[in-house]
Amino acid sequence: MAPPRILHMVTPLKYMSPFDINMGIDAGYDHAIPYTNATIEDIYGLVQDAIFSRSPEGIKRQAVFIGGKRAIESLDMMDKAKKAMVPPFEVSVFADPAGSFTTAAAMVACAKTALKTKFDTDFKDKRVIVYGGTGVVAFASAVIASMDGAKAFLVGYDGPERVRRLTMEANDRFGVDLDYADGTTEEQKVELAQSADVIFSAGPAGRQILSLAQYSPAKNLKVVADVNAVPPLGIEGVGIQDNGVPVEGTDGTVGIGALAIGDIKYKTEIGMFKEMIKAEKPVYLDFRAAYELAQELTS
């Protein structure tokens, strides 16, 4: 009899996300075991404890998930997990802090599909303004869009310094050309919105980032996408179920709402878990792998 499938779920937070636990079980793991309050230094020992408990064949039926709330911390944990592997004792690893990597992948993929189907174009050289810039969904969305040819800007709300540091870290780590902007004042937010080809809103739940009046005069704006499903929504005029629906009061801009993005996010996350289950050799999955799958799901 084959040993049970085990998903070891590591987070630096007090609790592992119940959402992610459910996703892992629904994807096909028999057990999802949380390890909380974990540090980067803890990862090496935890992974080696896991990989040496079974034969090389047996450990194909287990994997590691890394949660948390910070993108770089989760990616550093994944790097540490890779270094703990001792071939042929290796397992797959998937990082998705706060579900943000799969959410970002879904939002960018939905926007790319809208650009293609509604405007016969793509992200190349498009000016993408990402609100909520110090959050992990915004960070990952900006990096993904930049990797796909866009000129993306992370927008901060407490002056430029914190968001500047994030963009520099992204550029160094991923080889992208991400930029940043200060959106502390309403005037700054409006100026950025009206210069955009695409707008992503990934700010706090229940907080409106842009009113219709603030972005509707934009001359080149094609797509606005919002991950906030809690009223008031992040972008006025975009319904939570909209998926490429023209935004009333604009000159042809289409909107993508939180439930449309959430549907692809859900399928992407469960798809990442299933990919680890079916993999014959270890795979290491982050927002890049999630974006590849999300594009398949939206095409």
C-alpha positions as CSV (number, residue, x, y, z in Angstrom):
1,M,0.0,0.0,0.0
2,A,1.3,3.5,-0.9
3,P,2.1,5.8,2.0
4,P,-0.3,8.7,2.6
5,R,0.3,12.0,0.8
6,I,1.6,14.5,3.3
7,L,1.7,18.3,2.8
8,H,4.1,20.0,5.3
9,M,2.8,23.6,5.6
10,V,5.2,26.2,7.0
11,T,4.4,29.8,8.0
12,P,6.2,32.5,10.0
13,L,2.8,33.5,11.3
14,K,0.9,32.4,14.4
15,Y,-1.6,30.4,12.3
16,M,-1.5,28.6,9.0
17,S,-4.2,29.8,6.7
18,P,-7.3,27.6,6.8
19,F,-7.9,28.5,3.2
20,D,-4.6,27.0,2.1
21,I,-5.1,23.9,4.3
22,N,-8.4,23.3,2.6
23,M,-6.8,23.8,-0.9
24,G,-4.2,21.3,-0.1
25,I,-6.6,18.7,1.1
26,D,-9.0,19.3,-1.8
27,A,-6.1,18.9,-4.2
28,G,-5.4,15.4,-3.0
29,Y,-3.2,15.4,0.0
30,D,-4.3,13.0,2.8
31,H,-2.8,15.1,5.5
32,A,-1.8,18.8,5.8
33,I,0.4,19.5,8.7
34,P,1.0,23.1,9.8
35,Y,4.3,24.4,11.3
36,T,3.7,27.9,12.7
37,N,6.0,30.7,13.9
38,A,8.8,29.3,11.8
39,T,11.8,31.4,10.8
40,I,14.0,31.1,7.8
41,E,16.6,29.4,10.0
42,D,14.1,26.7,10.9
43,I,13.4,25.6,7.3
44,Y,16.6,23.7,6.7
45,G,16.0,21.4,9.7
46,L,12.3,20.9,9.0
47,V,12.8,19.9,5.4
48,Q,15.6,17.5,6.2
49,D,13.5,15.9,8.9
50,A,10.8,15.4,6.3
51,I,13.0,14.1,3.4
52,F,14.9,11.5,5.4
53,S,11.8,9.9,6.9
54,R,11.0,7.9,3.7
55,S,12.6,6.2,0.8
56,P,13.3,8.3,-2.3
57,E,10.1,6.8,-3.8
58,G,8.1,7.4,-0.6
59,I,9.0,11.0,-0.4
60,K,7.4,11.7,-3.8
61,R,4.2,11.5,-1.8
62,Q,5.0,14.6,0.3
63,A,5.6,18.2,-0.4
64,V,6.3,21.6,1.3
65,F,4.0,24.6,1.2
66,I,5.3,28.0,2.4
67,G,2.9,30.7,3.6
68,G,3.2,33.9,5.5
69,K,2.5,37.5,4.5
70,R,5.7,38.8,2.9
71,A,6.8,37.9,-0.6
72,I,10.6,38.1,-0.1
73,E,10.5,36.2,3.2
74,S,8.6,33.4,1.6
75,L,10.9,33.2,-1.4
76,D,13.9,33.2,1.0
77,M,12.3,30.3,2.8
78,M,11.9,28.5,-0.5
79,D,15.6,29.0,-1.3
80,K,16.5,27.6,2.1
81,A,14.3,24.6,1.5
82,K,16.0,23.9,-1.9
83,K,19.4,24.0,-0.1
84,A,18.2,21.4,2.4
85,M,17.6,18.8,-0.3
86,V,20.0,15.9,-0.6
87,P,19.4,14.1,-3.9
88,P,17.7,11.7,-4.3
89,F,15.9,12.8,-1.1
90,E,14.0,15.8,-2.6
91,V,10.5,17.1,-2.4
92,S,8.5,19.8,-4.2
93,V,8.0,23.2,-2.7
94,F,5.2,25.8,-3.4
95,A,5.3,29.3,-1.9
96,D,2.1,31.4,-1.8
97,P,2.2,33.9,1.1
98,A,-1.3,35.0,2.0
99,G,-2.5,33.5,-1.3
100,S,-0.9,36.5,-2.9
101,F,1.2,34.9,-5.6
102,T,-1.8,33.0,-7.0
103,T,-4.1,36.1,-6.6
104,A,-1.5,38.3,-8.4
105,A,-1.1,35.7,-11.2
106,A,-4.8,35.5,-11.7
107,M,-5.3,39.3,-11.8
108,V,-2.5,39.8,-14.4
109,A,-3.6,36.8,-16.5
110,C,-7.2,38.1,-16.6
111,A,-6.0,41.6,-17.6
112,K,-3.8,40.1,-20.3
113,T,-6.7,38.1,-21.7
114,A,-8.8,41.3,-21.7
115,L,-6.1,43.2,-23.5
116,K,-6.0,40.5,-26.2
117,T,-9.7,39.9,-26.7
118,K,-10.9,43.5,-26.3
119,F,-8.0,45.5,-27.8
120,D,-5.9,43.0,-29.7
121,T,-2.7,43.8,-27.8
122,D,-0.6,42.7,-24.8
123,F,1.5,44.0,-22.0
124,K,4.5,45.0,-24.1
125,D,5.4,48.7,-23.3
126,K,2.0,49.2,-21.5
127,R,2.1,51.6,-18.5
128,V,0.7,49.6,-15.6
129,I,-0.1,51.4,-12.4
130,V,-0.4,49.2,-9.3
131,Y,-2.1,50.6,-6.3
132,G,-1.5,49.1,-2.9
133,G,2.2,49.0,-3.7
134,T,3.6,47.9,-0.3
135,G,1.3,44.9,-0.2
136,V,2.3,41.4,-1.4
137,V,-0.4,41.1,-4.1
138,A,0.6,44.5,-5.5
139,F,4.3,43.6,-5.4
140,A,3.8,40.3,-7.2
141,S,1.4,41.8,-9.7
142,A,3.9,44.5,-10.7
143,V,6.8,42.0,-11.0
144,I,4.7,39.7,-13.2
145,A,3.5,42.5,-15.4
146,S,7.0,43.8,-15.7
147,M,8.3,40.3,-16.7
148,D,5.7,40.2,-19.4
149,G,6.9,43.4,-21.0
150,A,5.0,46.2,-19.2
151,K,6.4,49.3,-17.6
152,A,4.9,48.8,-14.2
153,F,4.8,51.3,-11.3
154,L,4.3,50.4,-7.6
155,V,2.4,53.1,-5.9
156,G,2.9,53.8,-2.2
157,Y,0.9,55.9,0.2
158,D,3.3,57.0,2.9
159,G,5.9,58.7,0.8
160,P,8.2,57.2,-1.8
161,E,10.9,55.6,0.4
162,R,9.3,52.3,1.4
163,V,8.0,51.5,-2.1
164,R,11.3,52.6,-3.6
165,R,13.1,49.9,-1.5
166,L,10.6,47.3,-2.7
167,T,11.1,48.1,-6.3
168,M,14.9,48.1,-6.0
169,E,14.7,44.7,-4.3
170,A,12.5,43.4,-7.0
171,N,14.7,44.7,-9.8
172,D,17.8,43.1,-8.2
173,R,16.2,39.8,-7.5
174,F,14.2,39.2,-10.6
175,G,16.0,41.3,-13.2
176,V,13.0,43.4,-14.0
177,D,12.7,47.2,-14.6
178,L,10.0,48.0,-12.1
179,D,9.5,51.6,-11.1
180,Y,7.7,53.3,-8.2
181,A,5.6,56.4,-7.5
182,D,4.3,58.3,-4.6
183,G,0.5,58.2,-4.3
184,T,0.1,59.8,-0.9
185,T,-2.1,62.6,-2.1
186,E,-5.3,62.4,-4.1
187,E,-3.8,64.6,-6.7
188,Q,-0.9,62.2,-7.1
189,K,-3.2,59.2,-7.4
190,V,-5.2,60.9,-10.1
191,E,-2.2,61.9,-12.1
192,L,-1.0,58.3,-12.1
193,A,-4.4,56.9,-13.0
194,Q,-4.8,59.2,-15.9
195,S,-1.5,58.2,-17.4
196,A,-2.2,54.5,-17.3
197,D,-2.9,51.8,-19.9
198,V,-3.8,49.3,-17.1
199,I,-4.6,49.8,-13.5
200,F,-4.4,47.1,-10.8
201,S,-6.0,47.8,-7.4
202,A,-4.6,45.6,-4.6
203,G,-5.2,47.8,-1.6
204,P,-6.8,47.0,1.8
205,A,-10.2,45.3,1.7
206,G,-13.2,47.7,2.1
207,R,-11.3,50.8,1.0
208,Q,-11.9,52.6,-2.2
209,I,-8.7,53.4,-4.0
210,L,-10.1,55.3,-7.0
211,S,-13.4,56.9,-7.8
212,L,-14.8,56.8,-11.3
213,A,-14.2,60.5,-11.7
214,Q,-10.5,60.0,-10.9
215,Y,-9.7,57.6,-13.7
216,S,-12.5,58.0,-16.3
217,P,-10.7,60.9,-18.1
218,A,-7.7,58.7,-18.8
219,K,-7.1,58.7,-22.6
220,N,-5.2,55.4,-23.0
221,L,-6.8,53.3,-20.1
222,K,-7.8,49.9,-21.4
223,V,-8.2,47.7,-18.3
224,V,-8.9,48.3,-14.6
225,A,-8.8,45.3,-12.2
226,D,-9.7,45.1,-8.6
227,V,-9.1,42.3,-6.1
228,N,-11.2,43.8,-3.3
229,A,-14.6,42.1,-2.8
230,V,-15.5,44.0,0.4
231,P,-17.6,47.1,0.0
232,P,-16.7,49.8,-0.8
233,L,-14.8,48.2,-3.7
234,G,-11.4,49.3,-4.6
235,I,-12.3,50.8,-8.0
236,E,-15.7,52.5,-8.4
237,G,-17.5,51.3,-11.5
238,V,-16.1,47.8,-11.5
239,G,-18.5,45.1,-10.4
240,I,-17.1,42.1,-8.5
241,Q,-18.2,39.7,-11.2
242,D,-17.1,41.8,-14.2
243,N,-14.7,40.1,-16.5
244,G,-13.9,42.4,-19.4
245,V,-17.2,44.4,-19.0
246,P,-17.1,48.0,-20.3
247,V,-17.0,50.4,-17.4
248,E,-19.9,52.9,-17.7
249,G,-18.7,56.5,-17.9
250,T,-15.4,55.7,-19.5
251,D,-14.2,55.7,-23.1
252,G,-14.1,52.0,-23.7
253,T,-12.2,50.9,-20.5
254,V,-13.1,47.4,-19.4
255,G,-13.2,46.2,-15.8
256,I,-12.3,43.0,-14.0
257,G,-13.7,42.4,-10.6
258,A,-12.7,40.4,-7.5
259,L,-14.9,37.3,-8.1
260,A,-13.7,36.9,-11.7
261,I,-10.1,37.1,-10.4
262,G,-10.9,34.9,-7.5
263,D,-12.2,32.1,-9.7
264,I,-8.9,31.9,-11.5
265,K,-7.0,32.3,-8.3
266,Y,-8.8,29.4,-6.8
267,K,-8.1,27.2,-9.8
268,T,-4.5,28.3,-10.0
269,E,-3.7,27.5,-6.3
270,I,-5.3,24.1,-6.4
271,G,-3.5,23.5,-9.7
272,M,-0.2,24.2,-8.1
273,F,-0.9,21.7,-5.4
274,K,-1.9,19.1,-8.0
275,E,1.3,19.8,-10.0
276,M,3.3,18.8,-7.0
277,I,1.3,15.6,-6.6
278,K,1.8,14.5,-10.2
279,A,5.5,15.6,-10.5
280,E,8.0,12.8,-10.9
281,K,10.8,15.2,-10.1
282,P,10.8,18.0,-7.6
283,V,9.3,21.3,-8.7
284,Y,9.6,24.7,-7.1
285,L,6.6,26.9,-7.6
286,D,6.1,30.6,-7.0
287,F,4.3,33.4,-8.7
288,R,6.0,32.7,-12.0
289,A,4.7,29.1,-12.2
290,A,1.3,30.4,-11.0
291,Y,1.2,33.0,-13.8
292,E,1.9,30.3,-16.4
293,L,-1.0,28.2,-15.2
294,A,-3.3,31.3,-14.8
295,Q,-2.7,32.2,-18.4
296,E,-3.7,28.7,-19.5
297,L,-6.9,29.0,-17.4
298,T,-7.9,32.4,-18.9
299,S,-6.9,31.7,-22.5
